[in-house]
Structures are given as structure tokens and as C-alpha cells.
Amino acid sequence: MAQALFASLAACLAETILGPLCVLYSNVQPRRLLQEDVGVEGCGMFYRRVEENRFLHRLGNIIRLFKAFLVAPLFLLVPRSWADTIEKAALSCRTAGNSDRIVISPDPLLAHAPGGGKGKYVATGSRPSWVLQVTIQNEELLGFSQIPFSEVVEQTGYIALSYARRTAVVLAGEAGFLPPPDPGRKYSLSDLHTIFGALLQQYCSAHRPHGNPNRTEYIWLEDLCLSDNDQTDEEVIAAQRSTELGKRADISRYATKVAVFCHEAGCDHTEFACVWGRDIFTLSAIIHAQAVLQLTRRREGDVVAAELLPVAAHTFREKMQTNAEREDQWHLHALFQQTNNAGAVIWDSVIPALVAEAMRRGEACGVRDHKFLGLALNGILPRRARLADLGNGGWRDLAWLLDLNQAFCDIASLAALCSLSDSENDGLEWLGRLIPPRPGNERLKPIANASLIFSESDIPLALHGQVVNFKTLKRDPDGLYTNEDLKGVRNLACGIAVMLLVIVVLLGRSEQYTASVVLYVITAILYRLVELLAGTIYLVRNGWVFLEGEIEARLGNLDPTLSTLKHWGPFPRSLYSHS
């Protein structure tokens, strides 16, 4: 009988005391008193996340420990609910309506305009500075000359020729012109006239079912209209070219017609593989063209003839959209939908598609550093940058344009649609190739917001992001009281504390006041230490959702009670909860 009673008492003791003590011993993480795990909000006085500032995070925890032990004798005999109320009131007075942690507030990118001052919007409506006056006789090029843009040109209207540079070189080669023999030598002005003269000749000789074979036209041909032909200063020419490239979108918008063509025979320029459709600067022509002249070359034996047919701009774009979808380029759907029916698609979807398409075209042209990215997109996005703020490199130009358009697209939306980049440059890791849209992955939305910030170092696309909507993982400082696993430890600690307090009272009654005070302080500090150690084990559980691969292993390391979770839905690793 006595043996059975002893066994029962031993089992009860093991279940109520030894079991919880083993839980405490096995899972306690004293290091978390000084430094919390990455991704978890700790309990320090400030900088509660170690990612914000490691030194200040540790300092905040040290001050918290000092305060906890300092006031432990005052709170030992105070009911827990009273202590919580007093601590919250003190915290409220300290913060005075502000956050209880120091917030890092980096300088916004728009505060440091490359052209001086702060960021500014620019109105649309730029016209080209120069155009070509082209004389055509019997559907043959008679001659051309560069002239300044004037009211006569605006009233008459001009035609913008949209082409890939490779097309001009191929046509010049067919006409018998060879590139310069020296690899280091640039094309001279005479060379450019020869090369693009062949391109003009192709345009002028194209058969038109309805058209005057003898006429004078004003034509904007990019490579012959970006700078003044009479200018010889290289720096001035470079500045003029940069300025004109920044007007590219407006030049296409205000042209009466945009003539599109490439050198491939039989190509109507709506196919996804067309070299014209892979050029970064033809993107603005696709979006802004009011009317399209479609030049198609046809080969009959050794003879190549060209035909020029007018096509409605929306019809041309719709055919491009259809062909892109056949190639699974679904990101272009939003772009063409917005172009043909303004407002049909939100800018939050259009802008990432524009950036991704511009990057794809730049890579197709062999421009790996994307130095023309900002210049090509300026005028296509809702807000336009000053030309003085562009021309500082493709990535910096892109960062500036994206920040100007922050009201229309969160940077996190763009980052969510892109894979990680293989770039070795800091700040570019998040902007890789577009993740191809697939059934099921387009409904996912970013759970963070982000903005571009000014960086004194050479980081063109420095991000400052913050997770929103889902609550941050937070360490539970009241783990000793909110978890049944430690009920035995709590009861044992309370029992020992009561016994020691009885001894304190007895010492006081025997007039051993010094020993009584010392024992009381030691009791309070030890009890507070048990509370602090228990607070390193558990997370606050308040109905949050946490998304990450190997979820149970990850959360199990942060809180042992979360190593087994409830699953929502048929996918075992999609959504998890614990409440």
C-alpha cells in the first residue's frame, strides 16, 4: 500500500514538477536575453529587431535586464495584473503616442535630384529639335537635309521612322556600303548619311497603293536627328543626343504616322521574334503611335520589293498582343490592354510589365548594363522626369523614374514579379528577370511595401521595405504564465518564493533586518530571472499567419510548441496557423 502511494506521488511529482523543469531546461535560450533571433521582435527597450542595429539591439536588452532586476523587489509582492498595468502605463508615458522603438528613416531618393534641387514632374508635349526634309521623286529618294523643327513642320506633320539599328546596317550592306575597317573607329557623319540613306531609300521606294510618288515629307529618323549636324563639339553632341532620346516617347506620340519596318523579308513586325519588336526604343512607338505605316519587304527571286500599308494603331497593337500571348509572354497583355483602352488595367500591373519588357528588349539588343533603360521609359510612365535628372546610367535613371511614379506602383510589386538577379552589383539583386506568369501564380500579391532610398554609396536601387498586414513574430515575455507547459515550474517557483518570504518574515521578527532584506532581494531577483528565462522560449500566438518553406522546422526553432501546426487547405505547406 505504502509502495503504491509512493509510486503515485513520484509519478505526480514527475508530471507536475520534473516534466516542466525538463521543458524549461531543454528549451531555454539565455542568449536571447541579449540578442533575439533574426525575424523575431524581442522585448528590449528599443531596437527590438536585431536586423535594425545589432549593437543598439543588444544595448536595449541589457538596459531591460538592468531595469528588470532593479525593480524586481518592488514587484515581487504585487499581483501580476497590477504589474502589467503599471508597466504599460510607464511605457505609454515614455512613448507619448509614438512607437516604442526607434525607427530608421533613410533619406528619400527624391530629396537628391541628379539635376539639382528636389524631384520635379515635367509636362508632356516635347517636340523634336530637328527633322529631315526629304524629297521623293517617282518613289525614289532624291535628297534629304536636316532642318530645325518649326511651325511649318508642326502644321504639315512629320513621320517618325521606327526601326532597329541592325536593320539600317543590313540595308546599307545590301546597298554596297561596308563598315569602317578599323575596329576602334566610329562612324563619321558621312558614314551615317550613307547607312541611313539606304534606310531612307527603302522607305521612299516602297510601293504605296494610294500615294503621291512625287512629294516632300518631314521625317524624324533617330540617328540623323539626335544632334545638330553642324555641331562638332563632342560634349555638346553627347548632351544633345541624351536630351533628344529623353523626348523619344513624345516624338512618337506627336508624329502624324509612325512607319515601322525591319530587314527580314515577309515580316509584318507583329511577331514576337521580329528584331524591331526587340529594340528598347521601339517600345514608345508601339505604345504612343496614333497611326501606323507598315513597311513589309517581299523577296521574289533575287529582287526585294517593299510595300507600305497604313494600319490602324489599335489593330497593329492587338495583333502584337495576340502573337505575344502565343509565345507565353503574358506580361505584355497588361501593357497592350492599357494602351488600347486606358484605365482597363491598373498601373500597379502595367508598370512592372513595362520595366520587365524594357529590360528584355535591352538584353535582346546586347545592352547588358541597360544604360538606356530610364531614357526609354521616360514619357511612357504616368509621371515624367526632367531630362536633367536622367542620363546618369540606366539603373539610376530607372530608380529615379520609379520613385517619381511611386503613387502608381509600389516597388514591392515589381520585386515580387522578378526573380533574383545574377548581378554582382549591390542594390540590383532584387531586380532579375520577370517570373513568367502561370496559372495560379498571378493571384499572389506582395505582403510588403517598399520604397527606393538615397544611398551615399554606389547602390543605384537601394530598397527600404517593411512587411505589412501580417503581424511580426514577437517573443512572449510572459511565457511563464501563458503556457501550460511551464505550469509546474510556475508553481514550484511560487512555492519556493513563498517559503523564502516566510523565512524573510521570521528573520525580520528576530530583528535580523540586514539578512532579511538581502534574502528578500535575492528571492525577487531569482524569481524575476526565472520569468526572464521562460520568456526566451515562446512566441506570442495571436492568430498570425506565417509563410515560408520548411515552416515547422523554422518555427520549431523559435518556439518548441510550434513544431507541429494546424494545416489550412489541401496543400500541407501553403498556410499554417497557431492560435
WOHU-V26549 format. One record per helix or strand. SS is the DSSP state (A for helix, B for strand). FROM is the first residue (numbers start at 1). TO is the last residue. Records with the same first field share a line. If there is no record, write none. Layout:
# WOHU-V26549
SS = FROM-TO / FROM-TO
This chain:
# WOHU-V26549
A = 2-27 / 30-33 / 54-75 / 80-95 / 109-111 / 151-156 / 165-174 / 189-205 / 222-225 / 234-246 / 248-254 / 276-278 / 280-288 / 313-326 / 331-340 / 347-364 / 373-377 / 387-389 / 394-404 / 411-417 / 479-482 / 484-509 / 513-534 / 551-558 / 560-562
B = 40-41 / 108-108 / 121-121 / 130-137 / 140-148 / 159-162 / 207-207 / 215-221 / 257-260 / 265-265 / 291-300 / 303-312 / 385-385 / 418-418 / 434-434 / 448-453 / 463-467 / 473-475 / 539-539 / 545-545 / 566-568 / 575-577
